[in-house]
Amino acid sequence: MTVRFISYALDAGVPRRSFGVAVVVGTILNLINQGDALFGGRTLDWTKIALTFAVPYCVATYGAVSYRMRQDDVRGDRTHDDRAGR
């Protein structure tokens, strides 16, 4: 299952779409969460900025991969499964 998850997470446009989601959602959340620091001249918390972009990326990737894995299970296609061919 882990090999299949990683395989799906790295192919078929998932990283590109997840990156797009992270840019849009991360930007909006950073403006909400650190708008006072951005526009008020305060110190930015770079860890929070990084996490605010990383979390939407991970959520979008997880959603896309879990959907594909579920579709494969419904159809019986397990070609990306780490148990395939055994």
C-alpha positions as CSV (number, residue, x, y, z in Angstrom):
1,M,0.0,0.0,0.0
2,T,2.8,2.4,0.8
3,V,4.5,1.8,-2.5
4,R,1.2,2.3,-4.3
5,F,0.5,5.5,-2.4
6,I,4.0,6.9,-3.3
7,S,3.7,5.9,-6.9
8,Y,0.4,7.7,-7.3
9,A,1.6,10.7,-5.4
10,L,4.5,11.1,-7.8
11,D,2.7,10.5,-11.2
12,A,-0.1,11.6,-13.4
13,G,0.0,15.3,-12.6
14,V,-0.7,15.0,-8.9
15,P,2.3,17.0,-7.8
16,R,1.5,19.8,-10.3
17,R,-2.1,20.0,-9.2
18,S,-1.2,19.8,-5.5
19,F,1.3,22.6,-6.0
20,G,-1.3,24.8,-7.6
21,V,-3.7,24.2,-4.7
22,A,-0.9,24.9,-2.2
23,V,0.0,28.2,-3.9
24,V,-3.6,29.5,-4.0
25,V,-4.7,28.2,-0.6
26,G,-1.4,28.9,1.1
27,T,-1.4,32.5,-0.1
28,I,-4.9,33.1,1.1
29,L,-4.2,31.5,4.5
30,N,-0.9,33.4,4.9
31,L,-2.7,36.7,4.2
32,I,-5.2,35.8,6.8
33,N,-2.8,34.5,9.4
34,Q,0.1,36.9,9.0
35,G,-1.4,39.9,7.3
36,D,-0.6,42.1,10.2
37,A,3.1,41.1,9.9
38,L,3.1,41.4,6.2
39,F,1.5,44.8,6.0
40,G,2.4,46.2,9.5
41,G,6.2,45.7,9.3
42,R,6.3,43.0,11.9
43,T,8.6,40.0,11.9
44,L,7.4,37.1,9.8
45,D,7.3,33.6,11.2
46,W,8.9,31.6,8.3
47,T,8.0,28.3,9.9
48,K,4.3,29.2,9.8
49,I,4.7,30.4,6.2
50,A,6.2,27.1,5.1
51,L,3.6,25.0,7.0
52,T,0.8,27.1,5.6
53,F,1.9,26.1,2.1
54,A,2.9,22.5,3.0
55,V,-0.4,21.5,4.6
56,P,-2.6,22.3,1.6
57,Y,-0.1,20.5,-0.6
58,C,-0.3,17.4,1.6
59,V,-4.1,17.5,1.8
60,A,-4.5,17.9,-1.9
61,T,-2.0,15.0,-2.6
62,Y,-3.7,12.8,-0.1
63,G,-7.1,13.5,-1.5
64,A,-6.0,12.8,-5.1
65,V,-4.1,9.6,-4.2
66,S,-6.8,8.2,-1.9
67,Y,-9.4,8.8,-4.7
68,R,-7.3,6.9,-7.2
69,M,-6.6,4.1,-4.8
70,R,-10.3,3.7,-4.1
71,Q,-11.1,3.7,-7.8
72,D,-8.5,1.0,-8.4
73,D,-10.0,-1.1,-5.5
74,V,-13.5,-0.8,-7.0
75,R,-12.3,-1.8,-10.4
76,G,-9.9,-4.5,-9.1
77,D,-6.9,-2.8,-10.7
78,R,-3.9,-3.2,-8.3
79,T,-1.0,-2.7,-10.7
80,H,0.6,-0.1,-8.4
81,D,0.2,-2.3,-5.3
82,D,3.4,-3.4,-3.6
83,R,1.9,-7.0,-3.5
84,A,1.3,-7.0,-7.3
85,G,3.0,-9.9,-9.0
86,R,3.5,-12.0,-5.9
